[in-house]
Amino acid sequence: AEDMIFAVLPIFLILDFFMRFGGQQLPMLMIKPYLLMPIKRNDITDCFIIMSMLSSYNLLWLLVFVPYFFIVCCGGLPFSTTMGMLLVCEWLIVINALWYMLVRTLINQSLWWVALPIAVYALPLSPMLFLGAEKGFEVIIEFCYDYAYTGIAVAIYAVVTIVLFIINSRLQKHLAALEVAAE
């Protein structure tokens, strides 16, 4: 089934989130040398957030997605639908990058913020608590399979992207201002 990738995508997103701790730097760490230049702090922080969204690390998952969608396209799915699904999968990886940036920045401020990703990733797994492990997992997979590539879902992805960008931007600007004030 062509939509099956959306059923396993939550696993890829959780894996991607934790893999980022090993190699991705925060904009706040890269901004410091630029704070002394005659460039607006707002422009610097937004530029670094956009650069992290366009990072080649986000393209890593295309090694999984492209072969899958090539097979699905050869199996009869229209090329436009295949490309749309591929772009949505990649978009979700970019959203995950913004989510990671927010969580990592908050964790650097206080270790108590570790509870945030635990709660967010545990929430979708809650059907497993109420329905049992096997039945709950089936419910989660079916939900992702049925609703991940709908018009409403794409609109939600757009809103989440904008909200995470704005939150990250304001948080990074605030922390940059604190950094300048401390020196």
QUIURUR-V538955 format. One record per backbone hydrogen bond with DSSP energy under -1.0 kcal/mol. NH is the residue of the N-H (numbers start at 0). CO is the residue of the C=O. If there is no record, write none. Layout:
((NH:CO) (NH:CO))
This chain:
((3:0) (5:2) (6:3) (7:3) (8:4) (11:7) (12:8) (13:9) (14:10) (15:11) (16:12) (17:13) (18:14) (19:15) (21:18) (23:19) (29:25) (30:26) (33:30) (36:33) (38:36) (43:39) (44:40) (45:41) (46:42) (47:43) (48:44) (49:45) (50:46) (51:47) (52:48) (53:49) (57:54) (58:55) (59:56) (61:58) (62:59) (63:60) (64:60) (65:61) (67:63) (68:64) (69:65) (70:66) (71:67) (72:68) (73:69) (74:70) (75:72) (76:71) (81:77) (82:78) (83:79) (84:80) (85:81) (86:82) (87:83) (88:84) (89:85) (90:86) (91:87) (92:88) (93:89) (94:90) (95:91) (96:92) (97:93) (98:94) (99:95) (100:96) (101:97) (102:98) (103:99) (104:100) (105:101) (106:102) (107:103) (109:105) (112:109) (113:110) (114:111) (115:112) (117:113) (118:114) (119:115) (120:116) (121:117) (122:118) (125:122) (127:124) (128:125) (129:125) (130:126) (135:131) (136:132) (137:133) (138:134) (139:135) (140:136) (141:137) (142:138) (143:139) (144:140) (145:141) (146:142) (147:143) (153:149) (154:150) (155:151) (156:152) (157:153) (158:154) (159:155) (160:156) (161:157) (162:158) (163:159) (164:160) (165:161) (166:162) (167:163) (168:164) (169:165) (170:166) (171:167) (172:168) (173:169) (174:170) (175:171) (176:172) (177:173) (178:174) (179:175) (180:176) (181:177))
